[in-house]
Amino acid sequence: MALEVHRGTVRQRIARAAALVGADLADADVRVQVAVRAPG
């Protein structure tokens, strides 16, 4: 199932969400924590 959203839009939304919660997505440990907690 494709989202049909431009990848730049997805990147912008992820960056905005990371800024809101204060997450540093450049850190691999933080990315793992976010991925584990994400609803799926």
N, C-alpha and C positions, 0 to 999 in steps of 0.2 A: 504494500500500500504506500503510495507516494504522497508526500505532503503537498506537493505542487507549490512550494514556497521557495523563492530565490535564496540561494545559500548565503548571500550577503545579509538578507533579512534575518535568517536563523542565527548567524553569527552576532548580529547586532542585538538581538533579543537575549541571547545567552550572556553577552557582555553586560547588558543592562541588569539582568537578573543577578549576575555575580556581583555587580557593584552595589545593588540594593542589600544584599546579605553580607557583603564584605568578604567574599570568597576570592582567593587568588587562584584562578584556574590554571596559572602557569606551573603551579606546584602539583606534581603527580599525586601526592597523598591526598590533597584536597579534592582532586578530580575523582579519585576512588571513593572518598567519603560521600561526595555528591551523587555519584552513580549508584551507590548502595542504598542511599536514602530515597532516591527518586522512585515515584510510583510507577509500576510497570504493568 
